[in-house]
Amino acid sequence: MFNKQLEPEDFYYSPEGYIIFTEKYHLKRGHCCKNGCKHCPYGYNKKTGTFDKDKK
């Protein structure tokens, strides 16, 4: 089961104060949430609703 506690390498804050999850966090999570995350390692394209083939 995934540990819910965030580690320092799992995220950073944007200049506006939002939490931005890193690629490492997404890989630990184990699946794509399909929200178009900035560091999505799965290659999800929110505009097309598809996954880019060159990503994991």
Secondary structure by P-SEA (a helix, b strand, c coil): ccccccccccccccccbbbbbcaaaaaaaccccccccccccccccccccccccccc
